[in-house]
Amino acid sequence: MAIDSLVNHQVRLAQRPVGAPTRENWTFTSEPVQEPASGGVLIKTLSLSLDPAMRGWMNDAKSYIPPVGIGEVMRAGGVGKVIASQNPKFAIGDLVSAGLGVQEYLLVAEDQIKRNGVFKINPQLGSISQWLNVLGMPGMTGYFGLLDIGQPKPGETVVVSGAAGAVGQTVGQLARIKGCRVVGIAGGRAKCDWVVNELGFDACIDYKAGNVKAALKEHCPKGVDIYFDNVGGDILDDVLARLARGARIIICGAISQYNNTTPVQGPKNYLSLLVNRARMEGMVVFDYADRFPVAVAELSGYLKDGRMRSREDVVQGLDTFPEALVKLFTGGNFGKLVLQVADA
């Protein structure tokens, strides 16, 4: 099919949400697809990564990355296929990871290739959905957050919230590989059973079923050495109350707080950091970009030898984006949430 006959369907931010985003926050637009200029590439979007961080990118507030502007294509990472190239580093048919945005095609000029994070991926190391999960940003987040900040030692107890989600599943399995005892926190019996029976966690607490603080006391009798926090709120406070001496807390996200219309709930039990000589540190995965190949090499090896597994929740179609995104904040997804836009 000729490039000039293609139409790029896009999802743009129409207004900033108050509380949970709805379909009214988006506009669906289209524009013609153009051939790449010298040094550029044209990428067809195959699958997009839907992540809790996207909610923060919609707010007009200071953060680690500028907010998405009103009228701009919604920011999203994904995997695509090169369908036209004027760059010797990329051939037609190459699979690439890139900041594609929520749209069907991305035209990238030569001087924007690095800024858009365009790099070739090896499909032999993992499936497209795994390149958005264990081998993608969630996996990189879990890898560097746990190993660089958490610095796990064999025999330590690691607790991870959002255990059945994209980051959580990598953190828990990696901690087990490193010789730690792992306790997950997830919502629902099915998710908890999966992380224990399929991923090998030692235990999993269903926060929807009862008292998290009491369950932490049961499953972490010697305290929590490392806590990887994806949710914030009350669960963070419950874990703070169970810290071991010298504990490390990695602040990755606070999904329980993202749709608040009131100020973010801060930790009430923070003095536990003082009592237990513990530390709490935030992490942003982009800071480790130059080391991603090291993490991909190690994690893909674990996938290949069976020490790691992954689960992706794949939703079909660009038009389902508004409703699919909300699943992240209601617990409606089971595994890494992926939006499939086109077949490979």
C-alpha positions as a printed Julia matrix, in Angstrom:
344×3 Matrix{Float64}:
   0.0     0.0    0.0
   1.3     3.44  -0.94
   2.29    5.62   2.0
   0.3     8.61   0.73
  -2.91    6.55   0.86
  -2.56    5.82   4.59
  -4.47    7.7    7.29
  -3.09    8.17  10.81
  -5.81    7.89  13.46
  -4.81    9.55  16.73
  -6.03   10.1   20.3
  -5.37   13.63  21.6
  -5.81   15.16  25.04
  -8.86   17.43  24.85
  -9.06   18.53  28.48
  -7.32   17.74  31.74
  -9.3    15.29  33.86
 -10.59   15.99  37.33
 -10.51   12.65  39.07
 -10.6     9.58  36.86
 -10.21   10.25  33.12
 -13.23    9.67  30.91
 -13.84    9.49  27.15
 -14.7    13.2   27.24
 -11.05   13.99  28.02
 -10.02   12.81  24.54
 -10.56   13.71  20.92
 -10.11   11.29  18.04
  -8.45   12.87  15.0
  -6.9    11.77  11.74
  -4.31   13.12   9.34
  -2.52   11.91   6.19
   0.64    9.84   6.56
   3.78   11.28   4.93
   6.98    9.73   3.61
  10.07   10.18   5.81
  12.64   12.77   4.81
  16.35   11.99   4.54
  17.5    10.27   7.73
  13.97    9.72   8.99
  11.75    6.66   9.5
   8.03    5.92   9.41
   6.8     3.5   12.07
   3.49    1.63  12.17
   2.24    1.16  15.72
   1.64   -2.47  16.68
   1.1    -2.33  20.46
   1.15    0.37  23.11
   2.05    0.2   26.78
  -0.67    1.52  29.09
   0.86    2.6   32.39
  -0.31    4.35  35.57
   2.23    7.13  34.93
   0.08    8.27  32.01
  -2.41    9.73  34.48
   0.27   12.01  35.91
   1.34   13.13  32.43
  -2.19   14.49  31.92
  -1.86   16.96  34.8
  -0.51   20.48  34.31
   1.93   20.18  37.18
   5.68   20.1   37.69
   7.03   16.58  37.39
   9.98   14.59  36.06
   8.63   15.05  32.52
   6.58   17.86  30.94
   2.81   17.29  30.84
   1.04   16.37  27.63
  -0.29   19.58  26.11
  -3.94   20.16  25.33
  -4.46   19.09  21.73
  -1.35   16.92  21.65
  -1.29   13.22  20.84
  -1.3    11.32  24.13
   2.16   10.17  25.15
   2.73    6.4   25.18
   5.56    3.99  24.6
   5.11    1.03  22.33
   6.43   -1.4   19.78
   6.07   -0.76  16.07
   7.32   -1.84  12.67
   9.38    0.31  10.3
   7.4     0.62   7.06
   9.52    3.28   5.34
  13.1     4.33   6.03
  15.59    6.9    4.81
  18.01    5.94   7.57
  20.7     3.27   7.1
  20.33    2.15  10.74
  16.72    1.03  10.19
  15.39   -1.31   7.53
  11.82   -1.83   6.42
  10.38   -4.58   8.6
  12.51   -3.84  11.66
  10.66   -4.04  14.96
  11.38   -1.05  17.18
  10.56    0.27  20.61
   9.72    3.97  20.65
   7.68    6.77  22.18
   4.98    6.24  19.59
   2.06    8.07  21.17
  -1.52    6.86  21.0
  -1.76    6.78  17.23
  -1.38    4.41  14.3
   1.78    5.85  12.73
   4.77    7.89  13.85
   6.96    9.85  11.45
  10.34   10.47  13.06
  12.9    12.92  11.68
  16.57   11.99  11.97
  17.21   14.48  14.79
  14.23   13.13  16.75
  15.17    9.43  16.72
  17.08    9.55  19.99
  14.54   11.86  21.65
  11.74    9.43  20.77
  13.76    6.53  22.14
  13.68    4.61  18.88
  15.75    1.43  19.0
  15.53   -1.97  17.34
  14.29   -4.89  19.39
  15.1    -8.56  19.01
  11.9   -10.65  18.78
  13.93  -13.74  19.67
  14.38  -12.4   23.21
  10.65  -12.05  23.85
   7.25  -11.43  22.31
   6.0    -7.95  21.44
   3.93   -7.83  24.63
   6.95   -8.96  26.69
   8.94   -6.09  25.17
   6.31   -3.83  26.77
   6.48   -5.73  30.04
   9.52   -7.55  31.42
  11.83   -6.3   28.66
  10.25   -2.84  28.51
   9.82    0.11  30.85
   8.03   -1.87  33.61
  10.79   -4.47  33.67
  13.49   -1.82  33.63
  11.72   -0.06  36.51
  11.56   -3.21  38.57
  15.13   -4.22  37.78
  16.88   -0.96  38.63
  14.54   -0.03  41.46
  15.07   -3.34  43.22
  18.76   -3.87  42.5
  20.14   -0.32  42.58
  17.99    1.18  45.32
  16.77   -1.88  47.2
  20.14   -3.69  47.09
  18.63   -7.06  48.09
  20.61   -9.62  50.04
  19.85  -13.36  50.19
  17.44  -14.19  52.99
  15.89  -10.71  53.23
  12.13  -10.18  53.07
  10.88   -8.18  50.1
   7.31   -6.86  49.92
   5.9    -5.5   46.67
   2.5    -3.89  46.15
   0.71   -4.14  42.84
   2.27   -7.61  42.75
   0.27   -8.88  39.78
   0.87   -5.74  37.73
   3.6    -4.99  35.24
   6.3    -3.76  37.63
   5.28   -5.95  40.55
   5.56   -9.25  38.73
   9.14   -8.48  37.67
  10.18   -7.23  41.12
   8.87  -10.3   42.92
  10.38  -12.84  40.57
  13.72  -11.04  40.44
  13.84  -10.86  44.24
  13.27  -14.62  44.42
  16.06  -15.21  41.92
  18.34  -13.1   44.12
  17.56  -15.34  47.1
  14.98  -13.24  48.95
  11.7   -14.17  50.56
   8.9   -12.39  48.67
   5.49  -11.26  49.84
   3.15   -9.64  47.34
   0.14   -7.41  47.87
  -2.58   -7.57  45.22
  -6.33   -7.11  44.82
  -8.37  -10.29  44.59
  -7.91  -13.98  45.26
  -7.2   -14.84  41.62
  -4.29  -12.39  41.4
  -2.84  -13.54  44.71
  -3.1   -17.21  43.7
  -1.35  -16.44  40.42
   1.66  -14.67  41.93
   2.13  -17.49  44.46
   1.4   -20.52  42.27
   2.76  -19.28  38.93
   5.41  -16.68  39.83
   6.73  -18.36  42.97
   6.08  -15.65  45.57
   6.2   -17.02  49.1
   2.9   -15.35  50.02
   0.45  -12.76  48.75
  -1.88  -10.51  50.73
  -5.29   -9.73  49.23
  -5.83   -6.13  50.29
  -9.5    -6.38  49.31
 -10.13   -9.26  51.69
  -9.03   -8.02  55.07
  -6.5    -6.38  57.35
  -3.24   -5.72  55.49
  -1.4    -4.74  58.66
  -2.31   -8.03  60.38
  -1.38  -10.03  57.28
   2.01   -8.3   57.1
   2.64   -9.26  60.73
   1.82  -12.88  59.87
   3.88  -13.12  56.69
   6.77  -10.86  57.71
   7.43  -11.86  61.34
  10.97  -10.44  61.25
   9.9    -7.25  59.52
  10.21   -5.92  55.97
  13.72   -5.38  54.64
  12.71   -3.99  51.24
   9.38   -2.53  50.17
   8.75   -1.77  46.51
   5.82    0.64  46.53
   3.55    0.99  43.53
   0.38    2.15  45.28
   1.03    4.59  48.15
  -1.79    5.51  50.51
  -2.87    3.25  53.38
  -0.82    0.28  52.21
   2.39    2.31  52.37
   1.5     3.24  55.95
   0.83   -0.4   56.83
   4.24   -1.46  55.52
   6.01    1.41  57.29
   4.67   -0.04  60.54
   6.47   -3.35  59.84
   9.94   -2.19  58.8
  13.05   -4.06  59.83
  16.15   -2.17  60.9
  17.98   -0.75  57.88
  14.98   -1.25  55.57
  14.91    0.27  52.09
  11.71    1.57  50.5
  11.55    2.22  46.76
   8.9     4.78  45.79
   7.94    3.85  42.25
   4.34    5.01  42.09
   1.17    5.79  44.04
  -1.66    4.46  41.91
  -4.13    4.78  44.79
  -3.64    8.55  44.71
  -3.52    9.46  41.02
  -7.22   10.21  40.56
  -7.67   12.05  43.87
  -9.51   15.35  43.76
  -8.06   16.15  47.19
  -4.38   16.48  48.15
  -2.22   13.36  47.95
  -2.26   11.34  51.16
   1.21   11.42  52.7
   2.64    8.71  54.95
   1.52    8.94  58.57
   4.02    6.38  59.85
   7.13    8.02  58.43
   8.82    8.18  61.84
   9.37    4.43  61.43
  12.19    5.48  59.08
  13.9     7.15  62.01
  13.29    4.36  64.52
  14.5     1.66  62.13
  17.31    3.67  60.49
  15.52    3.04  57.21
  15.45    5.04  54.0
  12.81    5.83  51.39
  13.91    6.82  47.9
  12.06    7.67  44.72
  13.08    6.37  41.32
  12.35    7.31  37.7
  13.24    4.68  35.14
  14.48    7.16  32.51
  17.52    7.85  34.7
  18.81    4.36  33.88
  18.3     4.45  30.1
  21.98    4.0   29.25
  21.97    0.7   31.18
  18.8    -0.81  29.71
  20.73   -3.28  27.51
  22.32   -4.81  30.61
  18.91   -5.36  32.2
  17.38   -6.72  28.98
  20.21   -9.24  28.63
  19.73  -10.53  32.18
  15.93  -10.56  32.21
  15.6   -12.18  28.77
  17.87  -14.95  30.03
  15.49  -15.59  32.92
  12.53  -15.7   30.51
  14.37  -18.18  28.31
  15.4   -20.54  31.1
  11.97  -20.4   32.76
  12.98  -18.65  35.96
  10.72  -15.74  35.0
   7.25  -15.66  33.53
   5.1   -12.79  32.36
   1.43  -12.09  31.95
  -0.03   -9.44  29.71
  -3.63   -8.22  29.54
  -4.1    -7.29  25.87
  -6.94   -4.98  24.81
  -7.72   -4.59  21.11
  -8.19   -1.4   19.11
  -7.19    2.26  19.29
 -10.8     3.3   19.86
 -10.9     1.4   23.17
  -8.07    3.49  24.67
 -10.16    5.68  27.05
 -11.84    2.72  28.72
  -8.72    0.55  28.67
  -6.67    3.21  30.48
  -9.2     3.37  33.32
  -8.72   -0.37  34.0
  -5.36    0.51  35.56
  -7.04    2.48  38.34
  -9.93    0.11  39.05
  -7.83   -3.06  39.2
  -9.59   -4.28  36.07
  -6.4    -5.47  34.4
  -4.69   -8.76  35.24
  -1.03   -8.42  34.3
   0.69   -5.81  32.16
  -1.91   -3.78  30.27
  -1.22   -3.61  26.53
  -3.26   -1.94  23.8
  -2.89   -3.8   20.5
  -3.34   -1.4   17.62
  -2.4    -3.61  14.65
  -1.15   -7.1   13.86
   2.59   -7.58  13.49
